[in-house]
Amino acid sequence: MPKMKTKSSAKKRFRVRSSGSIKRSQAFRSHILTKKSTKTKRQLRGPAEIHSTNIASVKAMLPYA
């Protein structure tokens, strides 16, 4: 059997933790930060977890994760 291909966009955006949960980076954090408040930028720090409704579709894009 041939190997299944991983979606290139998904492997750049998601990482699977050792517990099996999938982490993602926060949106709205890369540019135009001058008009955002300090509180907003602070709350966007750090990784976020994939919502439970999206786990199945993300795991389909990452077959070996």
N, C-alpha and C positions, 0 to 999 in steps of 0.2 A: 504494500500500500504506500502511496506517496504521502509525504508529510503534509499536514494542514498548514496553510499560511496564516500568520498573524497579521491583523490589520496594522499597517505602519503608523497610522494616526493614533491608534489606541496604545501601542507600545511606547510612544513618546509622551502620552498624557497620563497614563495610569501605572501604579506600582502595586503589587500584591504584597501585603504584610505577612509575617509568619503566622499570624492568627487566621489568615484567610480573607480578612477584610481588604478592600481595595481603596487606596488613597488617591486623591487627585489634588492638583494645585488650585488655588483660588483664582477666580476671574477678577477683573477690574483692578489689577495690581501692577501692571507692566508699564503704563505710561499715562500721561496727563495727571500726575499726582499732585500738582500744585493747587488745583481747585478742590481736592478732596481734603476733608478734615483729618486732623491727627488721630482722632478716635476711629474714624473709618479705616484708615491705613493700618492702625494697630490691630483692629479686629480681623483684618484680612490676612494677617501674618500666620504662617504655619500651614500645615496640610489640612485638608478637609477629607471627609469620608464620602464615598459614593452613596447616594440615597438608595434605600431598599427597593424602590420601584425600578431602578436602573441596573441592578446587579446582574440580572440574567442577560441583558443585552451586552454589557461590558464583558462578561465571561465568555460570551459567544465570539467576541472579537479577539479574545486572548485564549486560544484553545489549550495552551500548555501552561497556563498560570495556575 
